[in-house]
Amino acid sequence: MNFKTPRGMNRRHFISHLAGASAFVGSAMAMGRTLEANARTLTKNRKAAILLWMGGGPSSIDLWDLKPGSNTGGPFRPIATNGDMEICEHLPMMAKHMDKASIVRCMSTREADHTRGRYYMHTGYVPNPNVIHPSLGAVVAHQLGTERPELEIPAFVSVGGDSEGPGFLGMAYSPFSVNSSGRIRNLNLGISPDRVSSRIEALRLMETGFINQNRGIAAAEHAKVVGKTVSLMSSAQMDAFKVEQEPSGVRERYGDTNFGRGCLLARRLAEAGVPFVEVNLGGWDNHQNIFNTLQNQKLPELDRGMSALFEDLAQREMLDDTAVIWMGEFGRTPQINGNTGRDHWARSWSVVAGGAGMTPGVAIGQTNEDGTRIEGQTYSSEDLMATVCKSLGIDLETTFTSTSGRPMKIANSGKLIKGLI
């Protein structure tokens, strides 16, 4: 089935049209006040997803599925958690919150190249030169964002780096990129509001004429983006991006790092009604000196930000409605190479997922004694994507139509991860 994009109307235009009929002036003003209140105070308990993206391919055998005593195990030791599993000793804060998340230790995927693996883990599809598939963020924004007409800020935000794009869903579902402090490009055009309005109206008339000629989707998609940008200029919801408004104690708990601030921003955006936020933490392509890098750089930063995010979501009663997913494009080899590093490995690795009704505090699946293979059921990108969509209440029978007219089922017809949902 085909999906129609939402038809939005600027609140001020709506009120001005109604005000033209004097008999309805009073009701129009009342409606305007109601719309403004709804825009500033969005409904709680909205479904959302936060993807913690570990670019480079994190070594899950050193974080979530340790093999002490094995010649592949490395120097780190497992510690007990508040969940029914053990994790790395250098994640002590996250260990206290593993009753809120689960580890899927039986991921087996097909792409061990960075670019292809990144695309596959974001979309559920392997790269295809004939079609660009929508990322999980775009799918969630499309399915949930259209149900939130009061949401004036983007439905898909990428923090601290780029994400995969909207594919054939169109530019309206592209990721809105900001840095970890929530800073975006200045939307002040340096001219008077009247001139801005007249220019926007002129552009609207030109684009409408072009769109009505049925000369492709580019103009229509551009018009949607322009409309969103205009609403951003005056939206009070932009305050959600102002991480500096948080109390110093909260900011300190997340950590004074890009990732820590990004996790805090993700919580603020989910709280404001944004359906999908991706927070980037790169630097996991550890072909050499991996254990020193993990112990002294990556794991302290990850531990602080990720644990604070789960803690905050739980305290604010948001975790039941917010899915949190930790993953990269693949894992790293059980074998330690000659440079004290680990190489690319997609056959047996782990992801972490919690919230939005997913089963917490368990380890799903297992690898053998040295981590070189999975024993039993395996899961892949499309399975994880399907499970996350299901947890958010998105119908897995949903079928999109690509620009070439080909029907494509959501999450590439992935199966649900047993025990996680």
N, C-alpha and C positions, 0 to 999 in steps of 0.2 A: 504494500500500500504506500501511497505517497503522502508526505506530510507537508502541510502548509505552514509557512512561517507566521509568527504572530503579527497582528496588525496593531501597532501601538499608536497612541495619540498623546501629544504633549499636553500636560495638564493645563497650562496657561491658554493654549489654543482652544481646548475643550471649553474652558470657562468663558472665554471671550465669545465663542460662537453662541453659547446659551444666553450670554448677557445681551445679545442683540435683540432678543425678545423681552421687552420690559416685564411682561407678566411672570417671567421665570428668573428674574434677577436674584431674588432672595434665595430660591432653591439652588441656583448655580453657585452662589457664594458659599452656601452650606456644603454643597458637594465638593467644592474646592478645598475647604478646610478639612473635610473628611479624607480626601485623597492625599493631602499633604501629611496628615497624621499617619496614614497608613504607610506612606513612603518612608517616613522617618522611624517608625517603630514597626518593624516587620514581625510577622508571626513567628513565635518560637516553635521548636520541635519540627523544623523543616529538615527534610532529608538532605544530606550533603556528603561529599567524599573529599578526603585529603590524601593526596598521593605524595609520599616522601620518596623522591626519585634519587637513587644513588648512582649517578652517572659514572661509567667506567667498569662496572661489574664487580660488586663487593664480594668478599670472600666469606660466604655464609658458613663455611666449615670452621671458620675462626670466630664466628659470632653466635650462630644459632644452632649449630649441629656439630659440636666439638667431638673429636675422636682421641681422647687422652690415652696414651700408651701405644697408639698406632704410629707407624713410621710416617704417616701422612698428617699426624695430628698437630704438629707445631708445639710451641712452648706454653700456650695459654691453657688455663684450667677451667672447667665448668663450675658454676656455683648454683645453689638452689635459688628458686624464685617463689613468688606468691602464686604462681600457676603450677600446673602439673608437668614441669619440664625444667631442665637446666640450661643456662646460657653462659656466655663468656664472663669471666671474672672482671673484665674491664668495662662491663655494663652494669654496675651495681645499682644505679638509680632506676634503670629500666627493669631490673630484676624485681623491684618492689611493685611494679605495675603489670607484670605478666599475667595477672589474673584478669586483665582487661583485654588481652590480645592473644592470638594463637599463632603458632608457627606451622607453616605447611612445608614439611621437609622432603617432599616428593615431587618437586618441580623438575620436569625433564622437557627441555625445549629444543628447538631445531636450529637456532641461529647463534653462532659463537663469534660473529663479527659485530663490532660496536654499532655501526650504522643500521645494519639489518636487524640486529637484536633489539635495538632501541625502538625501531619501527614496529616490530612484531609484538613486543611487550606492551606498547602503547595502544595498538589497534586490534590485536587478535588475528591479524592477517600477515602473511609473509609479503614482502614487497613485490609489487606487480607493476610493470611498466605501463600497463593499460588503464590502471585505476589508482587513485590515491584515496585510501580509506580514512574515515574519521577516527580520531583518537578517542580513548575512553573519556577524556575531559569534554570533548565536543559532543559525544553521545549523551553524556549526563546533562550537559548544558541544554542540549536540544530537547531532551525528554522532561527535565525538571524545570529548566529556566522558563519555558513557554507557559508554565502553569503559575508563574509569579509576575503578573503584569505590574505589580508595584515595585519590582526590582529595577532600579535605574542604572546600577553599576553592572559591569560585565558578569555574565554567568560562569565564565571560565577564566580563572586568573592563574598565571604562572609566575612564581616568585623566585628570583635569583637565577634565572636562566630561561631559555626557550623550551617549549614543549612541542610535541607533534601537533599538526594542525587539524582543521575541520574536514579536510578531504572534500568529498562531494556534497557534504551538508551545507557548505557555503561559508563565506567570510563572516557572517553574523555570529558564528560559533567558534571563531578563532580565539586562541589564548591571548589574554590581555597581560602583557609582560610588565612587571615592576621589579625593582630591586628589593632587597630584604627589609628596607626601611619604608617600603610602600611608595617610593617616589616614582612618578610618571612624568611624561613630557608636559611642559607647561601648556595649558589649554587657553591661556589669556592671549588673544590675538593682537592686543595693543591698539585696538580701535574701539569706537563707541559701540554700546549695545545696539543702537539703532542701525548702524552700518552692518554689524554682524547679522542682525535679523534680516536686513534687506538682501545681503549676499546669500544667506542660507535659503531665502525664499526664491531668489533667482536660480540658484543651483537646483532647488527642488523642481521648479518649472521645467528646466532643461532636462533633468533626468527623467521626469515623468513623461515628457514627450518622447524621449529615446526609448524608455521602457515600453511605452504603448505601441512602438513599432515592432515589437517582438524580435529584437536583434541580439538576443542572447541574454544571459543572466548577469553579466558583469555589472551593468548599470543598476539593476535592482539590488544586487548584493552591496554595491557601494552606497546606495541610498540608505540601506539599513545601518551600515557602519556610521555614516554621517549623522543619522538620527540618534544613534546611541551616543556619539561624541557630543552632540548638542545637549542631550539630557545630562551628561556628565558635568558640563560647565557649571550648572547651578544646583546639582544634587547634594542634599545634606548627607546622603549615604556615603559620599566620598570620605567622610570622617573615619570610616572603617579602616582606611589605609593608613591612618595616623598612629603608628605604633608608639610614638613618643608620648601619646596621651595615657598610656598604661602607667600605673604606679611603678616606681623604681624597683620595689621588691619583686614585682611580677617579672619585669624585664631581666632582673638579675637571675631569677630562677630559671628562665629559659636559656640564659647565657648571652654574653656580649659577643656573639659571633653572627655571621650572616645566616647560618642555618637556624640558630636560636631565634633570632628576630623573625626569620621566615616562618617558623612554626607558630610564633605568637601572632603574626599577621594572618596566618591561615585560620587560627581560631577566631580572630576578630571578623574575618570575612564570612566564615561559616555562620557565625552568630548573627551577622547582618543579612543572611539569606542567600549568599552565593553558593550555588550547588556544587561547584568543583574548584578546588585549589590544588595546585601542584607546587611543592617546595623542593628546590634542587640542592643537592649536596654532592658535588663532583669529587674527583680525586681518588677513585677506587681502582684505577688500572695499575695495580701493584705488581709489576713483573719483577721487581727487585726490592730488597729491604722491607718486606711487607710487615713484619712483626713490629719493628720499631715505628713504622708509619702508623699502623693501627693503634698501638698502645699510647703513643705520645701525641698523635694528631687527630685521627679520624674518630676513634671511639669516644674520647671525652666529649667532643663536640656533639656527636650523635646522641650519646647517652643523656646529656643534659637537656637538649632540645626536645627529643622524642618523649622522654619521661614526663617533662613538664606539660607537653601537649596532651598526653593521655590523662594526666592528673587534672588539668584544667577542664577538659571535656567532661570528665566524670563529676567533678565538683559542681559544674554549671548545669548538670543534668542534660548534657548534649550528646553524650556518647551513644545513647540508644538510637539516635538519629543520624550519627555521623560515622561513616566508614573511614578507617585509617589504613592505608596500605603502604608497606615499606618494601621496595624492590629496586633492582637494577636490571640491566639488559641480560645478564646471565650471572653465574657464579664463577668460582676460580678452581683450578685443578687441585685435587687432593694431593698430588705429588708436588713437592717443593723443588723448584728448579735450582740451578747452580748459582744463581744470584740472590738466593734466599728470598725468592718471590714465588708467586703462583700465576699461572697463565690462564687463558680463557677456558671456560668449562660450562657447557650447557646441559650435560646429561643428568646431573643430580645436584640440586641446590635448593635453597630455601627462600621463601618470602614470609613476611609477617602481615597479619591482617586482624583487625578488631573493630568493634563498634557496629552500629546499625543492625543489631540483632544477630550478628555472627557469633558463633560459640566462642567464649573466651577461655583462656587459661589452659589450652591443650596443645599438644604436638600431634599433628596429623601426618601419617606416613612415616617411613624411616628409610635410612640408607644403611648399607652394610657396615661392617666393623671399621673399614678404612675410608668410607665415603665415596667409593668409586662407582657404586651402582645403587639403584633404588630397589628395595624389597617390597614387592606388591604393587598396588595401584600407583600410577603416575598421573600428574596433571600438567597442563600447559597453559600458555598465555590466554587462549580463548576460554578455558575453564575458569581461570581466575577472574577474567573480565565478566563472564556470565554470573559468577557467584556474587561479585560486587554489585552488578546491576540488579540482581534478584534482591539483595539486601536493601537496596534503595527503593524497592517497589516498582522497578521498571519491568515491563512485560517482555519476557524473553522470546515471545512470538512476534515481536515487532520486526517488520521487514522494511528496509530502506530501498530506494531505487537509485542506482548510480547514474551519473550523467550519460552513460551509454545505454541506459534503460534496463540494466541488469538488476534483478532483485537480490538483495544481500541481507541476510538475517543478522540481527543484532548479536554482537559478540561471536560472530562466525559459528553460530550453533554450538557453542561450548557447553560442556556438561557441568553441573554443580559439583563443588568439592564436598564430598561426603564428610560429615563430622564438623564442617565449618558453618553450614547453614541447613 
